[in-house]
Amino acid sequence: MQIAELFIDERYERITLPPIDSEVLPGVPWGRHEALFTPAYWKVQTEIHKSACDTTGYRLPAWPNAT
């Protein structure tokens, strides 16, 4: 198990990640959260930026009826 400590919104948060050698998909290990471009790295990045990005105003436009 990996533990990542993040500073989000003026407070520290701790998230746990699967072990480094655990596989996300067959043949794709989680890797270290501090190593660039591993699945664990991207998981930590999404947690950091989740609070900074408000995506509630985004949606697909209505599609005209094709008849």
C-alpha distances in whole Angstrom, upper triangle without the diagonal:
4,7,10,13,16,20,21,25,26,23,19,16,13,10,7,6,5,4,7,10,9,13,14,17,19,18,16,13,11,11,10,11,14,15,18,19,15,14,11,14,16,14,14,18,19,17,19,22,22,24,27,28,30,31,32,36,35,36,38,42,44,45,49,50,51,54
4,7,10,13,17,18,22,23,20,16,14,10,8,6,5,6,6,7,11,11,14,14,18,20,19,17,13,10,10,8,8,10,13,15,16,13,13,9,11,14,12,11,15,16,15,16,20,20,22,24,25,28,29,31,34,33,35,37,41,43,44,48,49,50,53
4,7,10,13,15,19,19,16,12,10,7,6,5,6,9,9,11,14,14,17,17,21,23,22,20,16,13,13,10,9,11,14,16,17,15,14,11,12,14,12,10,14,15,13,14,18,18,20,22,23,26,27,29,32,32,34,36,40,42,44,48,49,51,54
4,6,10,12,16,16,14,10,8,6,5,6,8,11,12,12,16,16,18,18,21,24,23,20,17,13,13,10,7,9,12,14,16,14,13,10,10,12,10,8,11,13,10,11,14,15,17,18,20,23,25,27,30,30,32,34,38,40,42,46,48,49,52
4,7,10,13,13,10,7,6,4,7,9,11,14,16,16,20,20,22,21,25,27,27,24,21,17,16,13,10,11,15,16,18,17,17,13,13,14,13,9,12,14,11,10,14,15,15,17,20,22,24,27,29,30,32,35,38,41,43,47,49,50,54
4,6,10,10,8,5,5,6,8,11,13,16,18,18,22,22,23,22,25,28,28,24,22,18,18,15,11,12,15,16,18,17,17,13,12,13,12,8,10,11,8,7,11,12,12,13,16,19,21,24,26,27,29,32,35,38,40,44,46,48,51
4,7,7,6,4,6,9,11,14,16,20,22,22,26,26,27,25,29,32,31,28,25,22,21,18,15,15,18,19,20,20,20,17,15,16,15,11,12,13,10,8,11,12,11,12,16,18,21,23,26,26,29,32,36,39,41,44,47,49,52
4,6,5,6,7,10,12,15,17,21,23,24,27,26,27,25,29,32,32,28,26,23,23,20,16,17,20,20,21,21,20,18,16,16,14,11,11,12,9,6,9,9,8,9,12,15,18,20,22,23,26,29,32,35,38,41,44,46,49
4,6,8,9,13,15,19,21,25,27,27,31,30,31,29,32,35,35,32,30,26,26,24,20,20,24,23,24,25,23,21,20,19,18,15,14,14,11,9,10,11,8,9,12,14,17,19,21,23,26,29,32,35,38,41,44,46,49
4,7,10,13,16,20,22,26,28,28,32,32,33,31,34,38,37,34,32,28,28,25,21,21,24,25,26,26,26,23,21,21,20,17,17,17,14,12,13,14,11,12,16,18,21,22,25,26,30,33,36,39,41,45,47,50,53
4,7,10,13,17,19,23,25,26,30,29,30,29,33,36,36,32,30,26,26,23,20,20,23,24,25,25,24,21,20,20,19,15,16,17,13,12,14,14,12,14,17,19,22,23,26,28,31,34,37,40,42,46,48,50,54
4,7,10,13,16,20,22,23,26,26,27,26,30,33,33,29,27,23,23,20,16,17,20,22,23,22,22,18,18,18,16,13,15,15,12,11,14,14,13,15,18,20,23,25,28,29,31,35,38,40,43,46,49,51,54
4,7,10,13,17,19,20,24,23,24,23,27,30,30,27,24,20,20,18,15,16,19,21,21,21,19,16,16,16,14,11,13,13,10,10,13,13,12,15,17,19,22,23,26,27,30,33,36,39,41,45,47,49,52
4,7,10,14,15,17,20,20,22,21,24,27,27,24,21,18,18,15,13,14,18,19,20,19,17,14,14,16,13,10,13,14,10,11,15,14,15,17,20,22,24,25,28,29,31,34,37,40,42,46,47,49,52
4,7,10,13,14,18,16,18,17,21,24,24,21,18,14,15,13,11,13,16,18,18,16,14,11,12,13,10,8,12,12,9,11,14,13,15,17,19,21,22,24,27,27,29,32,35,38,39,43,45,47,50
4,7,9,12,14,13,15,15,18,21,21,19,16,12,13,12,10,13,16,18,18,15,13,10,12,14,10,10,13,14,11,14,17,16,18,21,22,24,25,26,30,30,31,33,37,39,41,45,46,47,50
4,7,8,11,10,12,11,15,17,18,15,12,8,10,9,8,12,14,15,15,12,10,7,10,11,9,9,13,13,12,14,17,17,19,21,22,24,25,27,30,29,30,32,36,38,39,43,45,46,49
4,7,8,6,9,9,13,15,15,13,10,7,9,10,10,14,15,17,16,12,10,8,12,13,11,12,16,16,15,18,20,20,22,25,25,27,27,29,32,31,32,34,38,40,41,44,45,46,49
4,6,5,9,10,14,15,14,12,9,7,8,8,10,13,14,16,16,13,12,10,13,15,13,14,17,18,18,20,23,23,25,27,28,30,31,33,36,35,36,37,41,43,44,47,49,49,52
4,6,8,10,13,14,13,10,7,5,4,6,8,11,11,13,13,10,10,8,11,14,13,14,17,18,18,20,22,23,26,27,28,31,31,33,36,35,36,37,41,43,44,47,49,49,52
4,6,9,11,11,10,9,5,6,6,9,12,14,13,16,15,11,11,11,14,16,15,17,20,21,21,23,25,26,29,30,31,33,33,35,38,36,37,38,42,44,44,48,49,49,52
4,7,9,10,10,8,5,6,8,11,13,16,15,17,16,12,11,11,14,15,14,16,19,20,20,22,24,24,27,29,29,31,31,33,36,34,35,36,40,41,42,45,46,47,49
4,5,6,7,5,4,6,9,12,14,17,16,17,15,11,10,11,14,15,14,17,19,19,20,23,24,24,27,29,28,31,30,32,34,32,33,33,37,39,39,43,43,44,46
4,7,8,6,6,6,10,13,13,17,16,16,14,10,8,9,13,12,11,15,17,16,17,20,21,21,24,26,25,27,26,28,31,29,29,30,33,35,35,39,40,40,43
4,6,5,7,9,12,16,17,20,18,18,15,12,10,13,16,15,15,18,19,19,21,23,24,24,27,29,28,29,28,30,32,30,30,30,33,35,35,38,39,39,41
4,6,8,11,13,17,19,22,20,20,17,15,13,15,18,18,18,21,23,22,24,27,28,27,31,32,31,33,31,33,36,33,33,33,37,38,37,41,41,41,43
4,6,10,12,15,18,20,18,18,16,13,12,15,17,17,18,21,22,23,24,27,28,28,31,32,32,34,32,35,37,35,35,35,38,40,39,43,43,43,46
4,7,9,12,14,17,14,15,12,9,8,11,13,14,14,17,18,19,21,23,24,24,28,29,28,30,29,32,34,32,32,32,36,38,37,41,42,42,45
4,5,9,11,14,12,13,12,8,8,9,12,13,13,15,17,18,19,21,23,23,27,28,28,30,29,32,35,33,33,34,37,40,40,43,44,44,47
4,7,8,11,10,12,10,6,5,5,9,10,10,12,14,15,16,18,20,20,23,25,25,27,27,29,32,30,31,32,36,38,38,42,43,44,47
4,7,9,7,9,9,6,7,6,8,10,11,12,14,16,17,18,20,21,24,25,26,29,28,31,34,32,33,34,38,41,41,45,46,47,50
4,5,5,8,9,7,8,6,7,10,11,10,13,15,15,16,19,20,23,24,25,28,28,31,34,32,34,35,39,42,42,46,48,48,52
4,6,8,9,7,8,5,4,8,8,7,9,12,12,12,15,17,19,20,21,24,25,28,30,29,31,33,36,39,40,44,46,47,50
4,6,9,8,10,8,6,10,11,9,10,14,14,13,16,18,20,21,22,25,26,29,32,31,33,35,38,41,42,46,48,49,52
4,7,6,9,8,6,10,12,11,12,15,16,16,18,20,22,22,23,27,27,31,33,31,33,35,38,41,42,45,47,48,51
4,6,9,9,6,8,11,11,10,14,15,15,16,19,21,21,22,25,25,29,30,29,31,32,35,38,39,43,45,45,49
4,7,8,6,7,10,11,10,12,15,15,16,18,21,21,21,24,24,27,29,27,28,29,33,35,36,39,41,42,45
4,5,5,6,9,10,11,13,15,16,17,18,21,22,22,25,25,28,30,28,29,30,34,36,37,40,42,43,46
4,5,5,6,9,10,11,13,14,16,16,20,21,20,23,22,25,27,26,27,28,31,34,34,38,40,40,43
4,5,5,6,9,10,11,13,15,15,18,20,20,23,23,25,28,27,28,30,33,36,37,40,42,43,46
4,5,5,6,9,10,11,12,14,17,18,18,21,22,25,27,26,27,29,33,35,36,40,42,43,46
4,5,5,6,9,10,11,12,15,16,15,18,18,21,24,22,24,25,29,32,33,36,38,39,42
4,5,5,6,9,10,10,14,15,15,18,18,20,23,22,23,25,29,32,33,36,38,39,43
4,5,5,6,9,10,12,14,15,18,18,21,24,23,25,27,31,34,35,39,41,42,45
4,5,5,6,8,11,11,12,15,16,19,22,21,23,25,28,32,33,37,39,40,44
4,5,5,6,9,10,10,13,13,16,18,18,20,22,25,28,30,34,36,37,41
4,6,5,8,10,11,13,14,17,20,19,22,24,28,30,32,36,38,40,43
4,6,7,8,10,13,15,17,20,20,23,25,29,32,34,37,40,41,45
4,6,5,6,10,11,14,17,17,19,22,25,28,30,34,37,38,42
4,6,6,8,9,12,15,15,17,20,23,26,29,32,35,36,40
4,6,7,10,12,14,16,19,22,25,28,30,34,36,38,42
4,7,10,12,14,15,18,21,24,27,30,33,36,38,41
4,6,9,11,11,14,18,20,24,26,29,32,34,38
4,6,7,9,12,16,18,21,24,27,30,32,36
4,5,6,9,12,15,18,20,24,26,29,32
4,6,8,12,14,16,19,23,25,28,31
4,7,10,12,14,18,21,23,26,29
4,7,9,12,15,18,21,24,27
4,6,9,12,15,18,20,23
4,7,8,12,15,17,20
4,6,9,12,15,18
4,6,9,12,15
4,6,9,12
4,6,9
4,6
4
